[in-house]
Amino acid sequence: MIEFDNVSKTYENGFPALKNVSFSIDKGEFVFLVGSSAAGKSTIIKLIMRETEASEGSIFINGIDVCDLRRREIPYFRRTIGVVFQDFRLLPNKTVQENVAYAMERPTVKYAATFPMF
């Protein structure tokens, strides 16, 4: 379901956040991502959500190589996954239900990508 294969990420400032990281998480597994500050936790989440790109390696989510996604496909891909953030990233003027509904709204677009739902 989630597979990192020799993934490295070096930021533009030269900071090496990840180096040759490989792991897999199967469907149904429950995983906590823990570690010290600057260990790469946020970078892994950003790579899964395609908020940033890997410098090297491959990342597969539900069989999709996220490294190959086109920019216009990314929002559609993100609708197939869920992440619970430590800070929640909620809109303060909305209820929890309104926040979830807002995140699920689909804007009118000319292009739509199809991704498998698991």
DSSP file (Angstrom, degrees, kcal/mol; ACC not computed):
  #  RESIDUE AA STRUCTURE BP1 BP2  ACC     N-H-->O    O-->H-N    N-H-->O    O-->H-N    TCO  KAPPA ALPHA  PHI   PSI    X-CA   Y-CA   Z-CA
    1    1 A M              0   0    0      0, 0.0    61,-3.3     0, 0.0     2,-0.4   0.000 360.0 360.0 360.0 -46.1    0.0    0.0    0.0
    2    2 A I  E     +AB  25  61A   0     23,-2.1    23,-2.8    59,-0.2     2,-0.4  -0.993 360.0 172.6-127.7 125.5    2.9    2.4    0.8
    3    3 A E  E     -AB  24  60A   0     57,-2.6    57,-2.6    -2,-0.4     2,-0.5  -0.978  16.2-169.5-138.3 125.0    6.4    1.6   -0.4
    4    4 A F  E     -AB  23  59A   0     19,-2.9    19,-1.7    -2,-0.4     2,-0.5  -0.951  10.0-167.9-106.8 128.7    9.5    3.6   -0.2
    5    5 A D  E     - B   0  58A   0     53,-2.7    53,-1.8    -2,-0.5    17,-0.2  -0.909  69.1 -36.8-124.1 102.8   12.4    2.2   -2.3
    6    6 A N  E    S-     0   0A   0     -2,-0.5     2,-0.4    14,-0.2    14,-0.3   0.903  84.8-177.9  51.0  49.8   15.8    3.8   -1.6
    7    7 A V  E     +A   21   0A   0     14,-2.8    14,-2.9    50,-0.2     2,-0.4  -0.642   9.6 179.3 -85.2 131.1   14.3    7.2   -1.2
    8    8 A S  E     - B   0  56A   0     48,-2.0    47,-2.3    -2,-0.4    48,-1.8  -0.963   7.7-169.6-125.9 147.5   16.5   10.2   -0.6
    9    9 A K  E     +A   18   0A   0      9,-2.0     8,-1.7    -2,-0.4     9,-1.7  -0.946   6.8 176.7-141.1 118.8   15.6   13.8   -0.1
   10   10 A T  E     -A   16   0A   0     -2,-0.4     5,-0.1     6,-0.2    -2,-0.0  -0.988  26.3-134.9-118.6 123.2   18.0   16.7   -0.1
   11   11 A Y    >   -     0   0    0      4,-2.7     3,-2.7    -2,-0.5    -2,-0.0  -0.286  28.7-101.4 -74.7 163.2   16.4   20.1    0.2
   12   12 A E  T 3  S+     0   0    0      1,-0.3    -1,-0.1     2,-0.2    -2,-0.0   0.762 122.0  61.0 -57.0 -27.6   17.5   23.1   -1.9
   13   13 A N  T 3  S-     0   0    0      2,-0.1    -1,-0.3     1,-0.1    -2,-0.1   0.439 123.2-104.4 -80.2   2.4   19.6   24.5    1.0
   14   14 A G  S <  S+     0   0    0     -3,-2.7    -2,-0.2     1,-0.3    -1,-0.1   0.394  72.1 146.3  93.3  -2.4   21.6   21.2    1.0
   15   15 A F        -     0   0    0      1,-0.1    -4,-2.7    -5,-0.1     2,-1.1  -0.557  44.2-141.9 -72.1 120.5   20.0   19.7    4.1
   16   16 A P  E     +A   10   0A   0      0, 0.0    -6,-0.2     0, 0.0     3,-0.1  -0.707  27.6 171.0 -85.1  99.3   19.9   15.9    3.6
   17   17 A A  E     +     0   0A   0     -8,-1.7     2,-0.3    -2,-1.1    -7,-0.2   0.874  67.2  12.6 -77.9 -38.3   16.5   15.0    5.2
   18   18 A L  E     -A    9   0A   0     -9,-1.7    -9,-2.0    25,-0.1     2,-0.4  -0.990  61.3-166.3-138.8 146.7   16.5   11.3    4.1
   19   19 A K  E    S-     0   0A   0     -2,-0.3   -11,-0.2   -11,-0.2   -12,-0.1  -0.922  71.2 -28.7-139.8 114.3   19.1    9.0    2.6
   20   20 A N  E    S+     0   0A   0     -2,-0.4     2,-0.4   -14,-0.3   -12,-0.2   0.891  78.4 177.7  51.7  51.3   18.3    5.6    1.0
   21   21 A V  E     +A    7   0A   0    -14,-2.9   -14,-2.8   -16,-0.1     2,-0.4  -0.723   4.6 177.2 -88.1 129.1   15.1    5.0    3.1
   22   22 A S  E     +     0   0A   0     -2,-0.4     2,-0.3   -16,-0.2   -17,-0.2  -0.999  15.0 130.3-133.4 132.7   13.2    1.8    2.2
   23   23 A F  E     -A    4   0A   0    -19,-1.7   -19,-2.9    -2,-0.4     2,-0.4  -0.962  32.8-145.3-166.0 163.8   10.1    0.4    3.9
   24   24 A S  E     -A    3   0A   0     -2,-0.3     2,-0.5   -21,-0.2   -21,-0.2  -0.998   1.6-161.2-139.5 145.4    6.7   -0.9    3.1
   25   25 A I  E     -A    2   0A   0    -23,-2.8   -23,-2.1    -2,-0.4     2,-0.1  -0.990  19.3-146.0-125.2 120.5    3.4   -0.6    4.9
   26   26 A D    >   -     0   0    0     -2,-0.5     3,-2.1   -25,-0.2    -2,-0.0  -0.424  34.0 -79.3 -85.9 160.1    0.7   -3.2    4.0
   27   27 A K  T 3  S+     0   0    0      1,-0.3    -1,-0.1    -2,-0.1     3,-0.1  -0.320 118.3  21.6 -55.0 132.5   -3.0   -2.6    3.8
   28   28 A G  T 3  S+     0   0    0      1,-0.3    -1,-0.3    -3,-0.1     2,-0.2   0.225  89.9 128.9  91.3 -14.0   -4.5   -2.8    7.3
   29   29 A E    <   -     0   0    0     -3,-2.1     2,-0.5     1,-0.0    -1,-0.3  -0.508  51.0-143.7 -74.3 144.9   -1.3   -2.0    9.1
   30   30 A F        -     0   0    0     -2,-0.2     2,-0.4    -3,-0.1    -4,-0.0  -0.953  24.2-174.0-110.8 120.5   -1.5    0.8   11.7
   31   31 A V        -     0   0    0     -2,-0.5     2,-0.4    -6,-0.0    -6,-0.0  -0.943  18.8-159.7-126.3 135.9    1.7    2.8   11.8
   32   32 A F        -     0   0    0     -2,-0.4     2,-0.7     2,-0.0    -2,-0.0  -0.917  13.8-147.3-105.5 138.6    3.0    5.6   14.0
   33   33 A L        +     0   0    0     -2,-0.4     2,-0.3     2,-0.0    -2,-0.0  -0.911  33.2 160.6-108.0 106.9    5.8    7.8   12.7
   34   34 A V        +     0   0    0     -2,-0.7     2,-0.3     5,-0.0    -2,-0.0  -0.881   3.9 120.6-127.4 156.3    8.0    8.9   15.6
   35   35 A G        -     0   0    0     -2,-0.3     3,-0.1     5,-0.0     5,-0.1  -0.910  56.0 -66.0 166.5 170.8   11.5   10.2   16.0
   36   36 A S  S >  S-     0   0    0     -2,-0.3     3,-1.6     1,-0.2     5,-0.3  -0.169  71.3 -67.5 -72.1 170.3   13.6   13.1   17.2
   37   37 A S  T 3  S+     0   0    0      1,-0.3    -1,-0.2     2,-0.1     0, 0.0  -0.345 122.9  14.2 -59.4 136.6   13.5   16.6   15.7
   38   38 A A  T 3  S+     0   0    0     -3,-0.1    -1,-0.3     1,-0.1    -2,-0.1   0.676  86.5 126.2  69.8  20.3   14.9   16.7   12.1
   39   39 A A  S <  S-     0   0    0     -3,-1.6    -2,-0.1    -4,-0.1    -3,-0.1   0.645  86.0-100.5 -81.7 -14.9   14.8   12.9   11.8
   40   40 A G  S  > S+     0   0    0     -4,-0.2     4,-2.3    -5,-0.1     5,-0.2   0.490  82.6 128.9 111.6   5.3   12.7   13.1    8.6
   41   41 A K  H  > S+     0   0    0     -5,-0.3     4,-1.9     1,-0.2     5,-0.2   0.947  79.2  42.7 -59.2 -52.0    9.2   12.4    9.9
   42   42 A S  H  > S+     0   0    0      1,-0.2     4,-2.7     2,-0.2    -1,-0.2   0.862 111.9  55.7 -64.3 -35.7    7.6   15.5    8.2
   43   43 A T  H  > S+     0   0    0      2,-0.2     4,-2.3     1,-0.2    -1,-0.2   0.906 105.9  51.2 -63.9 -41.4    9.6   14.9    5.0
   44   44 A I  H  X S+     0   0    0     -4,-2.3     4,-2.4     2,-0.2    -2,-0.2   0.931 112.0  46.5 -61.3 -45.6    8.2   11.3    4.8
   45   45 A I  H  X S+     0   0    0     -4,-1.9     4,-2.3     1,-0.2    -2,-0.2   0.919 112.2  50.6 -62.8 -43.4    4.6   12.7    5.2
   46   46 A K  H  <>S+     0   0    0     -4,-2.7     5,-3.1     1,-0.2     6,-1.1   0.861 111.0  49.3 -63.5 -35.4    5.3   15.4    2.6
   47   47 A L  H ><5S+     0   0    0     -4,-2.3     3,-0.6     3,-0.2    -1,-0.2   0.901 109.8  50.7 -69.5 -41.0    6.6   12.8    0.2
   48   48 A I  H 3<5S+     0   0    0     -4,-2.4    -2,-0.2     1,-0.2    -1,-0.2   0.910 116.3  41.3 -61.8 -41.6    3.6   10.6    0.6
   49   49 A M  T 3<5S-     0   0    0     -4,-2.3    -1,-0.2    -5,-0.2    -2,-0.2   0.488 112.1-122.4 -85.0  -2.8    1.3   13.5    0.0
   50   50 A R  T < 5S+     0   0    0     -3,-0.6    -3,-0.2    -4,-0.4    -4,-0.1   0.848  70.3 135.5  60.5  37.9    3.5   14.7   -2.8
   51   51 A E  S   <S+     0   0    0     -5,-3.1     2,-0.3    -6,-0.2    -4,-0.2   0.669  80.4  16.0 -79.6 -19.8    4.0   18.1   -1.2
   52   52 A T  S    S-     0   0    0     -6,-1.1     2,-0.3    -9,-0.1    -2,-0.2  -0.938  85.3-116.4-144.5 165.3    7.6   17.7   -2.1
   53   53 A E        -     0   0    0     -2,-0.3     2,-0.1    -3,-0.1    -6,-0.1  -0.817  25.9-112.6-109.8 146.5    9.5   15.4   -4.5
   54   54 A A        -     0   0    0     -2,-0.3   -45,-0.2     1,-0.1     3,-0.1  -0.455  12.3-145.3 -70.0 145.0   12.1   12.8   -3.7
   55   55 A S  S    S-     0   0    0    -47,-2.3     2,-0.3     1,-0.3   -46,-0.2   0.829  83.8  -0.5 -76.8 -34.3   15.7   13.5   -4.9
   56   56 A E  E    S+B    8   0A   0    -48,-1.8   -48,-2.0     2,-0.0    -1,-0.3  -0.974 103.7  36.6-149.3 158.9   16.2    9.8   -5.6
   57   57 A G  E    S-     0   0A   0     -2,-0.3     2,-0.3   -50,-0.2   -51,-0.2  -0.301  74.6 -75.0  95.3-176.0   14.3    6.6   -5.3
   58   58 A S  E     -B    5   0A   0    -53,-1.8   -53,-2.7    -2,-0.1     2,-0.4  -0.943  27.1-163.9-127.7 145.6   10.7    5.5   -5.8
   59   59 A I  E     -B    4   0A   0     -2,-0.3     7,-1.8   -55,-0.2     8,-0.7  -0.988   8.4-171.2-130.6 121.6    7.5    6.0   -3.8
   60   60 A F  E     -BC   3  65A   0    -57,-2.6   -57,-2.6    -2,-0.4     2,-0.5  -0.958   5.5-177.2-116.1 128.7    4.4    3.9   -4.5
   61   61 A I  E >  S-BC   2  64A   0      3,-2.4     3,-2.1    -2,-0.5   -59,-0.2  -0.988  80.3 -18.6-123.0 119.0    1.0    4.5   -2.8
   62   62 A N  T 3  S-     0   0    0    -61,-3.3    -1,-0.1    -2,-0.5   -60,-0.1   0.854 130.0 -51.9  51.3  37.7   -1.7    2.0   -3.7
   63   63 A G  T 3  S+     0   0    0      1,-0.2     2,-0.5   -62,-0.2    -1,-0.3   0.433 112.6 121.9  83.2  -0.8    0.3    1.0   -6.7
   64   64 A I  E <   -C   61   0A   0     -3,-2.1    -3,-2.4    52,-0.1     2,-1.2  -0.837  63.1-134.9 -99.5 128.2    0.8    4.5   -8.0
   65   65 A D  E >   -C   60   0A   0     -2,-0.5     3,-1.8    -5,-0.2     4,-0.3  -0.694  19.1-167.5 -78.8  99.8    4.3    5.9   -8.5
   66   66 A V  G >  S+     0   0    0     -7,-1.8     3,-1.0    -2,-1.2    -1,-0.2   0.726  81.5  67.8 -66.0 -20.1    3.8    9.3   -6.9
   67   67 A C  G 3  S+     0   0    0     -8,-0.7    -1,-0.3     1,-0.2    -7,-0.1   0.748 100.5  50.2 -68.8 -21.8    7.1   10.5   -8.3
   68   68 A D  G <  S+     0   0    0     -3,-1.8    -1,-0.2     2,-0.1    -2,-0.2   0.435  82.5 121.2 -95.7  -0.6    5.6   10.2  -11.8
   69   69 A L    <   -     0   0    0     -3,-1.0     2,-0.2    -4,-0.3    -3,-0.0  -0.386  61.6-128.0 -66.6 138.4    2.4   12.2  -11.0
   70   70 A R    >>  -     0   0    0      1,-0.1     3,-1.5    -2,-0.1     4,-1.0  -0.521  26.9-108.9 -77.9 154.7    1.8   15.3  -13.1
   71   71 A R  G >4 S+     0   0    0      1,-0.3     3,-0.7     2,-0.2    -1,-0.1   0.874 119.7  52.9 -52.2 -42.6    1.1   18.5  -11.1
   72   72 A R  G 34 S+     0   0    0      1,-0.2     4,-0.3     2,-0.1    -1,-0.3   0.689 106.1  54.8 -71.9 -17.0   -2.5   18.5  -12.2
   73   73 A E  G <> S+     0   0    0     -3,-1.5     4,-2.3     1,-0.1     3,-0.4   0.690  87.3  81.7 -85.2 -20.7   -3.0   14.9  -11.0
   74   74 A I  H <X S+     0   0    0     -4,-1.0     4,-2.5    -3,-0.7     5,-0.2   0.894  87.2  51.2 -59.0 -47.9   -1.8   15.6   -7.4
   75   75 A P  H  > S+     0   0    0      0, 0.0     4,-0.9     0, 0.0    -1,-0.2   0.881 112.7  47.5 -59.1 -36.0   -5.0   17.1   -6.0
   76   76 A Y  H  4 S+     0   0    0     -3,-0.4     3,-0.4    -4,-0.3     4,-0.3   0.885 111.1  51.2 -70.5 -39.3   -7.0   14.0   -7.2
   77   77 A F  H >< S+     0   0    0     -4,-2.3     3,-2.1     1,-0.2     4,-0.3   0.917 104.8  57.2 -61.3 -44.0   -4.4   11.6   -5.9
   78   78 A R  H >< S+     0   0    0     -4,-2.5     3,-1.2     1,-0.3    -1,-0.2   0.764  95.6  65.0 -62.0 -25.2   -4.5   13.3   -2.4
   79   79 A R  T 3< S+     0   0    0     -4,-0.9    -1,-0.3    -3,-0.4    -2,-0.2   0.606  95.6  59.4 -72.9  -9.6   -8.3   12.7   -2.2
   80   80 A T  T <  S+     0   0    0     -3,-2.1    38,-0.4    -4,-0.3     2,-0.3   0.486 105.2  52.9 -95.6  -4.0   -7.5    8.9   -2.2
   81   81 A I    <   -     0   0    0     -3,-1.2     2,-0.4    -4,-0.3   -20,-0.0  -0.852  66.4-149.5-127.8 163.3   -5.4    9.1    1.0
   82   82 A G        -     0   0    0     -2,-0.3     2,-0.4     2,-0.0    -3,-0.0  -0.998   9.4-174.9-135.6 140.2   -5.9   10.4    4.5
   83   83 A V        -     0   0    0     -2,-0.4     2,-0.7   -34,-0.0    -2,-0.0  -1.000  16.1-148.2-133.9 133.3   -3.3   11.8    7.0
   84   84 A V        -     0   0    0     -2,-0.4     2,-0.2     3,-0.0    -2,-0.0  -0.908  23.3-153.7-101.6 114.2   -4.0   12.9   10.6
   85   85 A F    >   -     0   0    0     -2,-0.7     3,-0.7     3,-0.2    -2,-0.0  -0.531  21.4-125.5 -87.7 153.1   -1.6   15.8   11.4
   86   86 A Q  T 3  S+     0   0    0      1,-0.2    -1,-0.1    -2,-0.2    -2,-0.0   0.864 116.1  39.7 -61.6 -36.8   -0.4   16.6   14.9
   87   87 A D  T >  S-     0   0    0      1,-0.1     2,-1.7     2,-0.0     3,-0.5   0.398  99.5-140.8 -96.6   2.6   -1.7   20.2   14.5
   88   88 A F  T <   -     0   0    0     -3,-0.7    -3,-0.2     1,-0.2    -2,-0.1  -0.017  17.4-131.0  66.6 -31.9   -4.9   19.1   12.6
   89   89 A R  T 3   +     0   0    0     -2,-1.7    -1,-0.2     1,-0.2     2,-0.2   0.892  47.0 165.9  53.0  45.0   -4.7   22.0   10.2
   90   90 A L    <   -     0   0    0     -3,-0.5    -1,-0.2     1,-0.0     6,-0.1  -0.596  45.1-112.4 -88.9 151.7   -8.4   22.9   10.8
   91   91 A L    >   -     0   0    0     -2,-0.2     3,-1.8     4,-0.2     8,-0.1  -0.757  26.5-143.6 -80.5 121.7  -10.0   26.1    9.7
   92   92 A P  T 3  S+     0   0    0      0, 0.0    -1,-0.1     0, 0.0     7,-0.0   0.731  94.3  55.8 -65.3 -23.5  -10.8   27.8   13.0
   93   93 A N  T 3  S+     0   0    0      2,-0.1     2,-0.3    -3,-0.0    -2,-0.0   0.325 101.4  71.3 -91.2   9.2  -14.1   29.4   11.9
   94   94 A K  S <  S-     0   0    0     -3,-1.8     2,-0.0     1,-0.0    -4,-0.0  -0.898  80.8-116.4-124.2 153.1  -15.6   26.0   10.9
   95   95 A T     >  -     0   0    0     -2,-0.3     4,-2.3     1,-0.1    -4,-0.2  -0.272  39.3-101.8 -73.2 170.9  -16.8   22.9   12.8
   96   96 A V  H  > S+     0   0    0      2,-0.2     4,-2.5     1,-0.2     5,-0.2   0.933 125.9  50.4 -59.7 -45.7  -15.0   19.6   12.4
   97   97 A Q  H  > S+     0   0    0      1,-0.2     4,-2.6     2,-0.2    -1,-0.2   0.910 111.0  48.3 -59.8 -42.8  -17.8   18.4   10.1
   98   98 A E  H  > S+     0   0    0      2,-0.2     4,-2.5     1,-0.2    -1,-0.2   0.864 109.8  53.2 -66.0 -35.8  -17.5   21.6    8.0
   99   99 A N  H  X S+     0   0    0     -4,-2.3     4,-2.1     2,-0.2    -2,-0.2   0.924 111.7  44.7 -63.3 -44.8  -13.7   21.2    7.9
  100  100 A V  H  X S+     0   0    0     -4,-2.5     4,-1.4     2,-0.2    -2,-0.2   0.928 114.2  49.0 -65.7 -44.7  -14.1   17.6    6.6
  101  101 A A  H  X S+     0   0    0     -4,-2.6     4,-0.7     1,-0.2     3,-0.2   0.896 110.2  52.0 -61.7 -40.3  -16.8   18.7    4.1
  102  102 A Y  H >< S+     0   0    0     -4,-2.5     3,-1.0     1,-0.2    -1,-0.2   0.909 108.0  51.1 -62.4 -42.7  -14.7   21.6    2.9
  103  103 A A  H 3< S+     0   0    0     -4,-2.1    -1,-0.2     1,-0.2    -2,-0.2   0.788 109.9  51.1 -65.9 -26.7  -11.7   19.3    2.3
  104  104 A M  H 3< S+     0   0    0     -4,-1.4    -1,-0.2    -3,-0.2    -2,-0.2   0.537  81.5 116.9 -89.9  -7.0  -13.9   16.9    0.2
  105  105 A E    <<  -     0   0    0     -3,-1.0    -3,-0.0    -4,-0.7    -4,-0.0  -0.347  56.3-146.9 -61.5 140.4  -15.3   19.7   -2.0
  106  106 A R        -     0   0    0     -2,-0.0    -1,-0.1     3,-0.0    -2,-0.1  -0.942   9.8-139.3-113.5 114.9  -14.4   19.1   -5.6
  107  107 A P        -     0   0    0      0, 0.0     2,-0.5     0, 0.0     0, 0.0  -0.318  31.2 -96.7 -67.7 155.2  -13.9   22.2   -7.7
  108  108 A T        +     0   0    0      2,-0.0     2,-0.3    -2,-0.0     3,-0.0  -0.626  57.9 168.5 -73.0 122.8  -15.2   22.3  -11.3
  109  109 A V        -     0   0    0     -2,-0.5     3,-0.0     1,-0.1    -3,-0.0  -0.910  45.2-135.1-135.5 161.0  -12.2   21.5  -13.5
  110  110 A K  S    S+     0   0    0     -2,-0.3     2,-0.4     1,-0.1    -1,-0.1   0.664  92.8  52.8 -86.2 -19.0  -11.7   20.6  -17.1
  111  111 A Y        +     0   0    0    -39,-0.1     2,-0.4     2,-0.0    -1,-0.1  -0.940  60.8 179.8-122.3 138.9   -9.3   17.7  -16.2
  112  112 A A        -     0   0    0     -2,-0.4     2,-0.3    -3,-0.0   -39,-0.1  -0.986  11.9-155.0-139.6 129.8   -9.9   14.8  -13.9
  113  113 A A        -     0   0    0     -2,-0.4     2,-0.5   -41,-0.2    -2,-0.0  -0.724  13.7-137.6 -97.7 152.2   -7.5   12.0  -13.1
  114  114 A T        +     0   0    0     -2,-0.3   -37,-0.1     2,-0.0   -38,-0.0  -0.954  22.7 177.9-114.9 125.8   -8.7    8.6  -11.9
  115  115 A F        -     0   0    0     -2,-0.5     2,-0.1   -39,-0.1   -53,-0.0  -0.959  35.5-103.5-124.6 143.5   -6.9    6.8   -9.1
  116  116 A P        -     0   0    0      0, 0.0     2,-0.5     0, 0.0   -52,-0.1  -0.407  30.1-139.1 -66.9 138.8   -7.9    3.5   -7.5
  117  117 A M              0   0    0      1,-0.1   -36,-0.1    -2,-0.1   -37,-0.0  -0.869 360.0 360.0 -98.3 128.2   -9.6    3.8   -4.1
  118  118 A F              0   0    0     -2,-0.5    -1,-0.1   -38,-0.4   -37,-0.0   0.365 360.0 360.0-117.3 360.0   -8.4    1.2   -1.6
